[in-house]
Amino acid sequence: MKRPDQLKDAPDQGMGDRVPPGQFLSNKFPVLTYGSTPKVDLDTWKFRVFGLVEQEVELTWDQFTKLTWTTVTADFHCVTQWSSLDNTWEGVTFPDLMALAQPKPEAKFVMAHCFGGYTTNLPLEVAMEEGLLVHKQDGEPLGEGHGWPLRLIIPSRYGWKSAKWLNGIELIAEDAPGFWEQRGYNNNADPWKEERFWPELTH
């Protein structure tokens, strides 16, 4: 894994109002991953929406590609201090996905599940406002190291909330920490507030 100072390859270029505190602007989009990259077979790929929903959903890759796709341009902020601006993402919006499953009234939070056992948690409200399940970045399919074939993108949060190799969305009533949240990373992960770690770990 590269150190943040090895990724500094672009000046601010007058975009400081879009780069959160403690971040620097980078033209690169590094692969930063805990553990190995899973081998995913699209012929057997399945994606589930389950938990507090009126209708559990299971999709094959062919079925997923037939859903309505949306293109969104958004910035990306990694907790390792680099930011990449104006990324173009293509995929299915969280509201379009939820229209299939119909969340129950008591559903308030999301747990994203991934190949390899990774998880991360979010308020359902945040996911509905900005969540996108993406297959393409800047017009090309995601690289394997970036989460191919499907990644969750949450632009307003640090990158660990944008879970790679997504294979399920679980709706839950009470918040629960995901993989990095259990290991000391901040539950909210707002880059503009530099919410990198649990407050008690910073004192």
N, C-alpha and C positions, 0 to 999 in steps of 0.2 A: 504494500500500500504506500502510495506517495505521501510525503509530508505536504501540508498546505503550501509551504514556501516554494515547493517544486512545481506547483500548478499555476503560479502567478505569471500569466502570459498576456494579460491585457490591462491597459490602464483604465481608470474609471470612465474616461470618455464622457464626462458630464452627466453620468447616469447615477450619481450618488443617491438620488431620491428613490431609486429602485433597488439599491443594494443595502440590505439590512446591516445594522451595527455588527462589527466583528467579522464581516464577510468581505471577500475581494471578488472582483469580476474575472471570470475565466472564459476563454474561448473553447476550452476542452470540456468534455463531459465524462469524467473518469468512471471506471468501474470500481465501486467500493462495495464489498460484499462480505458478510460473515459466513464462512463455510464454503463448500464447493457449489458449482453451478449445476443444478439438476438437469438431467436429460429428459426432455418432455417429448412425447410422441403424440402428434396431432390426431392420429387415427384412434387413439384410446383416450384422448384428453376429455375430461369432464369438468364442468363448472357448476357449483351448487349455490343456491340461495336458500338459506334455512334458518331455523330459530323461530322468532316471533313474527311469522308471516302467515297470511291467510292461505297462501298456496306455495308450497315448496317447489323450487325450480331446479331442474338439472338439464344442462345444455351440452351438446357436443360442439366441437369446433365449427362444424358446418352450420349448426343452428345459431351459434353466436354470431357468425359472420353475416347472417341474414337479418339481424336486428338493425335498427336505425343507427347509423354512425354519424358522429359529429366531429368537427375539427375545431380545436381550441388552441389559441396561442397564449402561453403563460410562462412565467419565470419559475426557476427551480433553485432552491437554496439547500445546500448540504450542510449538515452539522459540522463537517470537517473544514468549514469556513469558505468554501467556494460557492459562487452563484453563477448560474447560466441564464441569460435573459432571452426572451422571445423564442422559446421552444414551441414548435408546432406539433401538437399531439392529435392523433386520430383514434377514435374508439367510441364506446357506448357510454352515455352519461349515466350517472347513478340514478337520477329520476326515471330514465327510460328503463333501466334494469328493474327498479322497484315497482314500476307499473305492472310487471309480470307477476311479482310476488305479493304485492299489497301488504305493507307492514301493518302489524296490529298496533292499536293505540298505545299499548304499554312498551312498545319498542322505542328505546331512546338512544341506544348506542350500537356501534358496529364493531365486530371483530373480523378483520380480514385474515383469511387463511391462505397459505401458500405451499407449493411443493417444497419439500425439505423441512417442513414443520414451522416455518417462520409465521409469526402473527403480529398484528399491530391493531390498536384500538382507536376509535374516533367517535365523537358525538354524531348521531345520525343526522342532526341538523347541518353539521359541517359537510358531511358526505353529500347530502342532498343539494347543498348550495354550489359545490364546486367539484365533486368527485367525478373522475372520468376513468373508465377502464380502457386502457390504450393498448393498441397493437403496433402503431406506427409513430415514429418520431422524425420530424422534418422530412416527411414523405417516404421514409423507408421503414420496413419492419424493424422492430426492436432487435438489437443484438442479443445473443444468448446471455451475456453478462449483464445486460440492462433489463432483463426480465422477460424475454421472449418465452411464450407468445403473448402474454397478457400481464400488464402492470397497472396497479392503481396509482393515479396521480392526484395529489392533494396540494395544489400550488401554494396555499397560504401556510403550510406547515413544513418543518424540516423534512428532508428527503426520506428519513427512515419510515415516515408515515405513508410514503408512496411505495407500497409493498410490491416487490418483484415476484414473478412466477405465480401470479394469483390463481387460485383454483376454488375459492369459496368466499362467500360473504354470509356471516352469521349476524342476525339481529338479536340484541339482548336488552334486558330491562335495566340492569345495573352495569356501571362501568367496570371494566376489568383490564389489568395491564397486559400488554402484549410482550413480545420477546425482549426488545430493548427497554421497554418501560419497567419490566421486572428487574433489569440490570442497572437501574439508576438513571435512565434517560427520562427527561421531563414528560409528563403525561400529556401536556397541551402542545408543546413543541412549536410555539410561535416564534419565527426568526426575528421579528421586529422587536420582540421583548427579550431576545437572547435566552429563550427557555430551552437550554441544552440539557440540563440535568435537574434532578430533584433538588429543591432549594437547600435541603439539609446537607447535601453533598458539596455545596459551594461555600460553606462557612467553616 
